[in-house]
Amino acid sequence: MMGNTEKPKLIVICGPTGIGKTDLSLELAEACNGAVVSSDSMQIYRYMDIGTAKPNAAERQRVPHYMIDIVDPDEPYDAAQFFRDARQVISRIQFFGQVPLIVGGTGFYLKALLHGLFEAKPVDPEIIAGLKKEAEKTGVQPLYDRLLACDPEAASRIHVNDAYRVIRALAVFEMTGTPMTEYQQAHGFKESPFNALKVCLNMERKALYERIDLRVDQMVDGGLLEEVRKNSPTLYFLLHEIGLAS
């Protein structure tokens, strides 16, 4: 008799910020004996609760949640690490007979989880070290501008202040002469090892913007600025400069 080759099943819930992914994930998880796996690149960080709209304590008690609060804000973390950690979590959830619900968040993280990552050559540590020294002297902006010139697609996915990812992408180009984006496109992403039911939430734009405005007001009332002040003094300073923080 042939062995069972059926792919493990999971549910993916995606959609724009503020559309209701958390509420839907809780209802589905309770209905199908599921556990939530966050694919949000910001919810992995401890202490940043309000600004990342993490599920609150009551919501986490309703169903198990994973990939939340796993590293400190100053620790480097990328899609490759998420790929490894999240797949281990999914295996554990399935081992105990539960259904993984992947919820979020960050498109590249989700794509990496479902289809894998391209295999790049190790970047020369001397190049990394040199770029880090440049960042310490001049800040990340000049490096980001260089990345924008040599690999604009990668730069469009990376925040200008994300020194780790800016340096990584720029180092790939400096070592190989080929933009990291070209390696990723050549990889093409593999067939998913999962049987994934994808649920993408949508809403009329005006109504969505109203929900987002309300969420921002609730975040500020709930202590967002104090959270930023404690955990990201640089960002708090910028908010103060533009009049959003006192």
Residue pairs with C-beta under 8 A, 6 or more apart in sequence:
6 195
7 192
7 193
7 194
7 195
8 90
8 94
8 193
8 194
8 195
9 99
9 194
9 195
9 196
9 197
10 90
10 99
10 100
10 101
10 102
10 194
10 195
10 196
10 197
11 28
11 32
11 34
11 99
11 100
11 101
11 102
11 196
11 197
11 199
12 101
12 102
12 110
12 114
12 196
12 197
12 198
12 199
13 21
13 24
13 25
13 28
13 101
13 102
13 103
13 199
13 201
14 21
14 103
14 104
14 105
14 107
14 110
14 198
14 199
14 200
14 201
15 21
15 200
15 201
15 202
16 201
16 203
16 208
17 53
17 212
17 215
18 208
18 211
18 212
18 215
19 201
19 202
19 203
19 208
19 211
20 201
21 103
21 104
21 201
22 53
22 55
22 59
22 103
24 199
24 201
25 36
25 63
25 101
25 103
26 36
26 55
26 59
26 62
26 63
28 34
28 101
29 35
29 36
29 62
29 63
29 99
29 101
30 62
30 63
32 99
33 97
33 98
33 99
34 63
34 98
34 99
34 100
34 101
35 63
35 64
35 65
35 66
35 93
35 98
35 99
35 100
35 101
36 55
36 63
36 64
36 65
36 66
36 101
36 103
37 65
37 66
37 67
37 86
37 89
37 90
37 93
37 100
37 101
37 102
37 103
38 44
38 65
38 66
38 67
38 68
38 103
38 104
38 105
39 67
39 82
39 86
39 102
39 103
39 104
39 105
39 106
39 109
39 110
39 113
40 52
40 103
40 104
40 105
40 106
40 109
41 77
41 82
41 105
41 106
41 108
41 109
42 48
42 51
42 52
42 105
42 106
43 52
43 53
43 54
43 67
43 68
43 69
43 104
43 105
44 67
44 68
44 69
44 70
44 71
44 77
44 82
45 52
45 69
45 71
45 72
45 73
45 77
46 69
46 70
46 71
46 72
46 73
47 72
47 73
47 227
47 230
47 231
48 54
48 73
48 227
48 231
48 232
49 227
50 219
50 222
50 223
50 224
50 227
51 219
51 224
51 227
51 228
53 215
53 219
54 68
54 69
55 65
55 68
59 65
60 68
64 93
64 98
66 86
66 89
66 93
67 82
67 85
67 86
67 89
70 85
71 77
73 231
73 232
76 164
78 164
78 165
78 168
79 108
79 109
79 112
79 117
80 112
80 117
82 109
82 112
82 113
83 112
83 113
83 116
83 117
86 102
86 109
86 113
87 113
89 100
90 100
90 102
90 194
93 99
93 100
94 100
102 110
102 113
102 196
104 110
108 157
111 189
114 192
114 194
114 196
115 189
115 190
115 191
115 192
116 187
116 189
116 190
117 187
118 183
118 184
118 186
118 187
118 189
119 187
120 172
120 180
120 183
121 175
121 176
123 168
123 171
123 172
123 175
124 171
124 175
127 171
127 174
127 175
128 167
128 168
128 171
131 143
131 167
131 170
131 171
131 174
132 163
132 167
134 142
134 143
135 143
135 163
135 166
135 167
140 160
140 161
140 162
140 163
140 166
141 160
143 163
143 166
143 167
143 170
144 155
144 158
144 160
144 166
146 170
147 154
147 155
147 158
147 166
147 169
147 170
147 173
148 155
150 170
150 173
150 179
151 169
151 170
151 173
151 179
151 180
151 181
153 179
153 181
154 169
154 179
154 180
154 181
155 166
155 169
158 165
158 166
158 169
159 165
160 166
161 234
168 180
169 180
172 178
172 179
172 180
172 183
173 179
173 180
203 211
225 236
225 239
225 244
225 245
228 235
228 236
228 239
228 245
229 236
229 245
236 245
239 245
240 246
